[in-house]
């Protein structure tokens, strides 16, 4: 995305906690994802660049991360 003068940054983590109902046999997995759009330089970023990042890139990246976490959770259930 350097041609658009913005870059993506993400913060993601997963937390496992014992289940309150059956802590010896089950757990709960919480996931968190925060996506950032940042300028690549001190130059001003146009509204079109920001719009592009939000509509196209962040949507696609968000879908990929959701798929990753869902697949990860499914593997843990197997």
ZATIRO-16783 format. One record per atom (N, C-alpha, C, O): residue in three letters; atom name; x, y, z. Coordinates in steps of 0.02 Angstrom, whole numbers. Each point is the difference from the previous one (the first is absolute). Layout:
// ZATIRO-16783
ALA;CA;X;Y;Z
...
END
This chain:
// ZATIRO-16783
UNK;N;41;-60;0
UNK;CA;-41;60;0
UNK;C;42;63;0
UNK;O;-25;54;13
UNK;N;88;-60;-27
UNK;CA;42;60;1
UNK;C;-21;50;-53
UNK;O;13;60;8
UNK;N;-44;-83;-62
UNK;CA;-22;47;-51
UNK;C;-59;41;24
UNK;O;-16;52;-29
UNK;N;-16;-74;82
UNK;CA;-57;36;28
UNK;C;21;41;61
UNK;O;-43;32;31
UNK;N;106;-31;-13
UNK;CA;27;39;55
UNK;C;-26;-20;68
UNK;O;3;39;48
UNK;N;-29;-100;-42
UNK;CA;-22;-25;65
UNK;C;25;-71;9
UNK;O;14;-35;-48
UNK;N;-10;14;111
UNK;CA;18;-69;15
UNK;C;-47;-26;54
UNK;O;-31;39;37
UNK;N;26;-104;-34
UNK;CA;-42;-32;51
UNK;C;43;-25;57
UNK;O;57;-21;-10
UNK;N;-85;24;69
UNK;CA;31;-29;59
UNK;C;-55;-34;38
UNK;O;-57;24;2
UNK;N;73;-80;29
UNK;CA;-51;-36;37
UNK;C;26;-19;69
UNK;O;60;-9;10
UNK;N;-106;2;35
UNK;CA;13;-26;67
UNK;C;-51;-55;10
UNK;O;-60;11;-3
UNK;N;84;-72;16
UNK;CA;-45;-56;8
UNK;C;26;-45;56
UNK;O;60;-9;8
UNK;N;-107;-19;30
UNK;CA;19;-49;50
UNK;C;-59;-45;16
UNK;O;-57;16;-16
UNK;N;72;-72;47
UNK;CA;-51;-47;22
UNK;C;13;-15;74
UNK;O;57;-6;21
UNK;N;-111;0;17
UNK;CA;6;-16;72
UNK;C;-44;-61;13
UNK;O;-58;-2;-19
UNK;N;87;-47;52
UNK;CA;-37;-59;20
UNK;C;-13;3;75
UNK;O;46;12;39
UNK;N;-108;-24;-19
UNK;CA;-17;-1;71
UNK;C;-40;-64;14
UNK;O;-37;-23;-43
UNK;N;45;-5;103
UNK;CA;-40;-59;17
UNK;C;-74;16;0
UNK;O;-21;55;19
UNK;N;-18;-103;-39
UNK;CA;-73;8;1
UNK;C;-23;3;73
UNK;O;24;-38;42
UNK;N;-71;82;-27
UNK;CA;-28;3;67
UNK;C;-44;-60;15
UNK;O;-7;-21;58
UNK;N;-22;-8;-110
UNK;CA;-45;-57;9
UNK;C;39;-65;11
UNK;O;-17;-39;45
UNK;N;69;28;-85
UNK;CA;39;-61;5
UNK;C;74;15;-13
UNK;O;26;-15;-54
UNK;N;8;45;102
UNK;CA;69;24;-12
UNK;C;50;-55;-15
UNK;O;51;13;-31
UNK;N;-64;-74;51
UNK;CA;49;-54;-13
UNK;C;-9;-30;-70
UNK;O;44;-36;-23
UNK;N;-100;51;-11
UNK;CA;-13;-30;-65
UNK;C;-10;50;-56
UNK;O;-1;-20;-59
UNK;N;-6;83;75
UNK;CA;-15;49;-52
UNK;C;34;66;13
UNK;O;19;16;57
UNK;N;-12;23;-109
UNK;CA;27;68;6
UNK;C;-37;46;-48
UNK;O;-36;-22;-45
UNK;N;46;85;56
UNK;CA;-29;52;-43
UNK;C;57;37;-33
UNK;O;50;17;32
UNK;N;-57;-5;-97
UNK;CA;51;36;-37
UNK;C;-27;68;-20
UNK;O;-51;4;-34
UNK;N;85;48;56
UNK;CA;-17;68;-19
UNK;C;52;24;-51
UNK;O;60;-11;10
UNK;N;-83;42;-63
UNK;CA;47;27;-49
UNK;C;-11;75;-7
UNK;O;-56;25;9
UNK;N;109;9;-27
UNK;CA;-2;73;-8
UNK;C;40;18;-62
UNK;O;55;-26;-10
UNK;N;-82;69;-31
UNK;CA;36;25;-59
UNK;C;-14;74;-7
UNK;O;-58;21;-1
UNK;N;110;18;-4
UNK;CA;-7;72;-14
UNK;C;44;16;-59
UNK;O;59;-16;-1
UNK;N;-89;48;-49
UNK;CA;36;19;-61
UNK;C;11;75;-1
UNK;O;-44;38;19
UNK;N;102;-18;-41
UNK;CA;18;70;-5
UNK;C;19;17;-72
UNK;O;30;-41;-34
UNK;N;-47;100;12
UNK;CA;23;27;-63
UNK;C;44;60;18
UNK;O;-23;46;33
UNK;N;85;-48;-56
UNK;CA;47;53;18
UNK;C;34;28;-63
UNK;O;9;-37;-49
UNK;N;8;100;49
UNK;CA;37;28;-58
UNK;C;70;-30;-2
UNK;O;30;-14;52
UNK;N;-3;5;-111
UNK;CA;68;-27;-7
UNK;C;54;54;6
UNK;O;58;-16;9
UNK;N;-78;78;-12
UNK;CA;48;55;7
UNK;C;-36;59;32
UNK;O;-59;-4;18
UNK;N;94;58;-12
UNK;CA;-30;60;30
UNK;C;-41;40;-50
UNK;O;-30;51;17
UNK;N;28;-74;-79
UNK;CA;-41;33;-49
UNK;C;-74;-10;18
UNK;O;-18;-48;34
UNK;N;-22;94;-57
UNK;CA;-71;-8;14
UNK;C;-29;-58;-40
UNK;O;21;-13;-56
UNK;N;-69;-20;86
UNK;CA;-34;-56;-33
UNK;C;-67;26;-25
UNK;O;-38;31;37
UNK;N;24;-45;-99
UNK;CA;-63;25;-29
UNK;C;-60;-39;27
UNK;O;7;-56;24
UNK;N;-64;87;-30
UNK;CA;-63;-34;20
UNK;C;-10;-63;-41
UNK;O;-26;-50;25
UNK;N;45;52;-88
UNK;CA;-7;-60;-43
UNK;C;43;-57;26
UNK;O;-21;-58;-2
UNK;N;82;73;26
UNK;CA;43;-52;28
UNK;C;-32;-31;62
UNK;O;-1;-61;7
UNK;N;-25;103;36
UNK;CA;-33;-25;61
UNK;C;-62;-41;-18
UNK;O;-10;-54;28
UNK;N;-30;79;-73
UNK;CA;-60;-36;-21
UNK;C;18;-68;-30
UNK;O;-31;-51;16
UNK;N;83;50;-58
UNK;CA;23;-62;-30
UNK;C;22;-49;54
UNK;O;-18;-59;-2
UNK;N;56;83;50
UNK;CA;25;-43;53
UNK;C;-58;-30;40
UNK;O;1;-59;16
UNK;N;-50;100;1
UNK;CA;-56;-24;39
UNK;C;-45;-48;-39
UNK;O;-18;-53;24
UNK;N;1;73;-84
UNK;CA;-49;-39;-38
UNK;C;29;-65;-28
UNK;O;-32;-52;3
UNK;N;92;55;-29
UNK;CA;27;-57;-35
UNK;C;47;-41;45
UNK;O;-12;-59;12
UNK;N;64;90;11
UNK;CA;53;-36;34
UNK;C;-22;-24;69
UNK;O;9;-59;16
UNK;N;-38;103;24
UNK;CA;-18;-21;68
UNK;C;-57;-51;-2
UNK;O;-1;-45;42
UNK;N;-45;52;-88
UNK;CA;-53;-50;-5
UNK;C;29;-69;-17
UNK;O;-18;-50;30
UNK;N;63;49;-79
UNK;CA;30;-64;-20
UNK;C;43;-29;56
UNK;O;-4;-60;14
UNK;N;43;102;18
UNK;CA;43;-23;54
UNK;C;-42;-24;59
UNK;O;17;-51;31
UNK;N;-70;85;-15
UNK;CA;-44;-21;54
UNK;C;-31;-67;-14
UNK;O;-5;-42;44
UNK;N;-17;31;-107
UNK;CA;-28;-65;-18
UNK;C;52;-55;6
UNK;O;-15;-55;25
UNK;N;76;68;-47
UNK;CA;53;-50;6
UNK;C;15;-17;73
UNK;O;9;-59;16
UNK;N;-7;109;27
UNK;CA;13;-13;70
UNK;C;-57;-39;33
UNK;O;12;-44;41
UNK;N;-74;61;-57
UNK;CA;-57;-38;26
UNK;C;4;-73;-21
UNK;O;-12;-45;40
UNK;N;28;34;-103
UNK;CA;7;-69;-25
UNK;C;56;-36;36
UNK;O;-8;-58;19
UNK;N;64;92;-8
UNK;CA;56;-30;36
UNK;C;-22;-22;70
UNK;O;13;-57;19
UNK;N;-45;102;18
UNK;CA;-20;-17;69
UNK;C;-53;-54;1
UNK;O;2;-43;44
UNK;N;-48;44;-90
UNK;CA;-51;-53;-3
UNK;C;32;-68;-15
UNK;O;-18;-50;31
UNK;N;64;48;-78
UNK;CA;35;-62;-15
UNK;C;40;-24;59
UNK;O;3;-60;15
UNK;N;29;106;19
UNK;CA;40;-17;60
UNK;C;-45;-30;54
UNK;O;17;-50;30
UNK;N;-74;81;-19
UNK;CA;-47;-26;50
UNK;C;-26;-69;-20
UNK;O;-6;-44;42
UNK;N;-9;35;-106
UNK;CA;-23;-66;-23
UNK;C;53;-54;10
UNK;O;-17;-56;18
UNK;N;80;72;-30
UNK;CA;54;-48;11
UNK;C;5;-18;74
UNK;O;14;-58;16
UNK;N;-25;106;27
UNK;CA;2;-15;72
UNK;C;-57;-45;22
UNK;O;7;-38;49
UNK;N;-63;41;-84
UNK;CA;-57;-42;18
UNK;C;7;-72;-23
UNK;O;-33;-45;26
UNK;N;77;33;-75
UNK;CA;8;-68;-27
UNK;C;35;-45;48
UNK;O;11;-59;-15
END
